[in-house]
Amino acid sequence: MKKRMPVSVIMTKDVVTLNYTDDLITAEKLFKANNIRHIPVVSGSEIKGMLSYTDLLRISFADAIDEDESDVDTVVYNMFTIEQVMAKNLVTVNSSTTIKEVAEILSKKEFHALPIVDKDELVGIVTTTDLINYLLDQF
């Protein structure tokens, strides 16, 4: 295992993003269509926050209704904006940060994804799943 491997090797470069003016219905559709759990929220190329699928579940009654029924979610989602629900105080790293440093950050924090930012521009995202897959590839 290479000790100084940069996170750019394992990060997702083609990042699905939301604009902070989008609504939560759009967010849920993106989560489901792309089978992902974290979406950076941007204004242009500048990151403003991070929305997780767990954030949506916290404000919805998704567990209390059938999967086919979306009326309850729609009503609840219309009560909040992405800006109100997203995490705002983000920890970011740059693309040259080592995978080991990223692993240390994620192991000590309550979140499971880090935006990768170079020169104030979002260039990728790395998740705990990316790290686990990288480690599995080493064996």
Secondary structure as UniProt FT lines:
FT   TURN            3..4
FT   HELIX           7..9
FT   STRAND          18..19
FT   TURN            20..21
FT   HELIX           24..34
FT   STRAND          38..43
FT   TURN            44..45
FT   STRAND          46..52
FT   HELIX           53..59
FT   HELIX           62..64
FT   TURN            67..68
FT   HELIX           71..77
FT   TURN            78..79
FT   HELIX           82..85
FT   TURN            95..96
FT   HELIX           99..108
FT   STRAND          113..118
FT   TURN            119..120
FT   STRAND          121..127
FT   HELIX           128..137
//
